[in-house]
Each structure stands twice: as structure tokens, then as C-alpha cells.
Amino acid sequence: MSFGTPEVLVRFSAKDREGNEYLLTQYTMVTHSGTISDSHQADAGEQGNRVLYIVTEDRRLVLRTAKGKYKISTPAETLLFSDDPQAP
């Protein structure tokens, strides 16, 4: 499996229950499986699987639990909330 270059979809702010603000970034990345090189797949018009993920500024993975609701699991669970219109 090969991975493409991550692309930024959107940046948005979220806050925890104590009012601390976080800048979150949602990325997309296309993955390809099989033995054909990426350039040959692109030439053949084959499309890979699209992976979406959200991270904090310090690169911690953020789980989306619902529209405008998120969770950082490490080091301790932190719940985040966003009313930003850009937020997924």
C-alpha cells in the first residue's frame, strides 16, 4: 500500500470545557493498494481510498464523535467542542 501526500482540507478552532482553545486541522490523504505504481494508477484513472483525519497543532490525533464534538485520547482524554462553521 502506498500513501499520497496529505492535503489540508480545513483549519478550525475548538475549545475544551475549561475554555482552552485548540487549532485543529483536517487532512485528507489518498492511499493506493496493489503492485502498480502510483503514476501508473493515475494514468489508468484508478482512484485510491481517501483517508480523513484531524490533528492538533502539536500533532495529536483527534477523534470526531459528532458534528462539532471531538476527543483527544492522549495523554488524558480531553473533550473539545466547536461552533466554527468550518468544523466538520
C-alpha positions as CSV (number, residue, x, y, z in Angstrom):
1,M,0.0,0.0,0.0
2,S,1.3,3.4,-0.8
3,F,0.3,6.8,0.6
4,G,-0.1,10.1,-1.1
5,T,0.9,13.5,0.3
6,P,-1.5,14.8,3.0
7,E,-3.6,17.8,1.9
8,V,-5.2,20.3,4.3
9,L,-9.0,20.4,3.9
10,V,-9.8,22.9,6.7
11,R,-8.5,24.5,9.8
12,F,-10.8,25.4,12.7
13,S,-10.8,26.2,16.3
14,A,-12.3,24.2,19.2
15,K,-12.4,24.6,23.0
16,D,-12.3,22.2,25.9
17,R,-14.5,22.5,29.0
18,E,-12.0,24.8,30.7
19,G,-12.1,27.3,27.8
20,N,-8.6,26.4,26.4
21,E,-8.6,26.9,22.6
22,Y,-7.1,24.4,20.2
23,L,-6.4,24.9,16.5
24,L,-7.4,21.7,14.7
25,T,-6.5,20.8,11.1
26,Q,-8.4,18.2,9.0
27,Y,-6.3,16.4,6.4
28,T,-7.1,14.1,3.5
29,M,-4.7,11.5,2.0
30,V,-5.3,9.1,-0.8
31,T,-4.0,5.5,-0.4
32,H,-3.3,3.0,-3.2
33,S,-3.1,-0.7,-2.8
34,G,-1.7,-3.3,-5.1
35,T,1.6,-3.6,-7.1
36,I,1.0,-0.9,-9.7
37,S,3.0,2.2,-9.1
38,D,1.1,5.4,-8.2
39,S,1.9,7.0,-11.5
40,H,0.5,4.1,-13.4
41,Q,-2.6,4.1,-11.3
42,A,-3.1,7.8,-12.0
43,D,-2.6,7.2,-15.7
44,A,-5.1,4.4,-15.7
45,G,-7.7,6.6,-13.9
46,E,-7.8,4.4,-10.9
47,Q,-8.8,6.1,-7.7
48,G,-7.5,5.1,-4.2
49,N,-9.1,5.2,-0.9
50,R,-9.4,8.6,0.8
51,V,-8.4,8.8,4.4
52,L,-9.6,11.8,6.5
53,Y,-8.0,12.7,9.9
54,I,-7.9,15.6,12.3
55,V,-4.8,16.6,14.4
56,T,-4.0,19.3,16.9
57,E,-1.1,21.8,16.4
58,D,1.2,19.5,18.3
59,R,0.2,16.6,16.1
60,R,-2.1,14.7,18.5
61,L,-4.8,12.7,16.7
62,V,-8.3,14.0,17.3
63,L,-11.4,11.7,17.0
64,R,-14.6,13.2,15.7
65,T,-17.5,12.0,17.8
66,A,-20.2,14.2,16.2
67,K,-20.6,17.4,14.3
68,G,-18.7,20.0,16.4
69,K,-17.6,17.4,19.0
70,Y,-14.2,15.9,19.3
71,K,-12.0,13.9,21.6
72,I,-8.2,13.8,22.2
73,S,-7.3,10.5,23.8
74,T,-3.7,11.1,24.9
75,P,-2.2,11.7,27.4
76,A,-5.6,12.1,29.2
77,E,-9.0,12.2,27.5
78,T,-9.9,15.8,26.5
79,L,-13.3,16.6,25.0
80,L,-13.4,19.5,22.5
81,F,-16.3,21.5,21.2
82,S,-16.6,23.8,18.2
83,D,-19.2,26.1,16.7
84,D,-16.8,27.1,13.9
85,P,-18.8,27.0,10.6
86,Q,-15.7,25.3,9.0
87,A,-15.7,22.5,11.6
88,P,-16.6,19.0,10.3
